[in-house]
């Protein structure tokens, strides 16, 4: 639905900008009104007097040929909705375990869901919602039904690591460059000559 709205807005913007050629005009523009007073020429020393500025007609809205908008099927309003649903997931491979069930009769909703938290406890939430009391939830936590077997400690044995010493290679001797010669006399600069 949002995509259709964006497309419709783009077509409307293109029509306003004049990119889309209009199928027909709603009205013909009024003719351009020109000033009634002609240009008056005076003596050569006097400035020219020009007529009033030209007035143009107001812009006319252009109608673009737009594809008809599809009619949206409107569902009838149900003053007393009723439903009931439930699901249950028990995955032995990943350990995922969750359930939910919910029923609705008019504005009264009742349900519960449960999930196994990462710490192994089972969290169960029972909830109700109605126009008089609003939404209410009660949370219960139960210890994990699955007991984790104790794991025997693993002995850590580290083997000694043998290091081989690398041979020491002396560095190449450092060669210094010859000293830079200094100029015998400083360079003289003259002031610029200014002619008047």
C-alpha positions, 0 to 999 in steps of 0.5 A: 500500500505504501508503494502505491502511495509513493508511486501516486505521489511521484506521478503527481509531482511529475505532472506538477513539474510538467514532465508528464504531458497533460491529457487535457487542460481543465481551463484555457489560460487567460491571454497575457495582459500588456501595458496600455501606456506606450514608451514616451521619449523625451528630450535627449537630456531627459531619461526615458520613461517606460511603461508599467511591467507586463502582467501575466495570467495565473498558472493553470493547474495541469491534469495528467493522465493518471492510471485509475487507482485500484479499489481496495477491498474493505473488510466488513467490521466485526463488532464481536470478533472471535478466534482461538489459536495455539502452537507448540515447538519442542525441538530436541536438536536445538533445545528450543521449547515454547508454547502459546495459546490465545482465545478472544471473545469480543473485547475479552482476550485470554492466553498464555505463553511459555519459553525456556530462558537461557539460564534453563528456567521455564518462564510462563506468562498468563495474560488477560485483556478487557475494556474494564481492566486493561491488560494484565499479565502474571509471570511464573518461573519454574526451574529447568525440568532437564537436569544437566549431568555433572561434567568430569574435570579435564586435566590440562597438561602442557608440553614444554616448548623448545625455542631455537636461538637465532644466530646473531648477525652484525649490522652493516656499518653506517656510512656518513655523508660528506659535510655540506660546503658553506657559501663564502659570501652572503647573497645581496638583494637590492630594493626594487626601483620605484619610478614616479 
